[in-house]
Amino acid sequence: MQAMSLEQDLLAIEQRFWTGGPDVYRQHADVDCLVVFTEMAGVMANEDIAKTAEEGRWKDVAMTPKGVTELSNVSAVIAYECTAMRKDGRPYHAMVSSGYVKRPDGWKLAFHQQTPLP
């Protein structure tokens, strides 16, 4: 069986963040994560991020990879364009970037940023 590429691995985690609930964040976010959104920016603890992750808040999530770079053996950044539908039916379109650090139990989200697009 062929191993997934770094880009495939990170996109699979990102897909779960969009479509999963709090347990996905507990499993895949680092102890602390820097988040940057239009309405707020700051460092959030794993559990605080998990509490914001309501399952079913997004549907029809489509991600188009824009690039990935492995900064070191234990750090990487991925960028992609995302379109999705909010649970209330409003469309969402954004450029997204996420930074990961490799821990003993896998890649953990340490940075996440979204720039809404028209």
Beta strands, then each sheet from edge to edge (+ up, - down):
strand 1: 29-36
strand 2: 41-45
strand 3: 58-72
strand 4: 75-86
strand 5: 91-103
strand 6: 106-116
sheet 1: 2+ 1- 6- 5+ 4- 3+
end
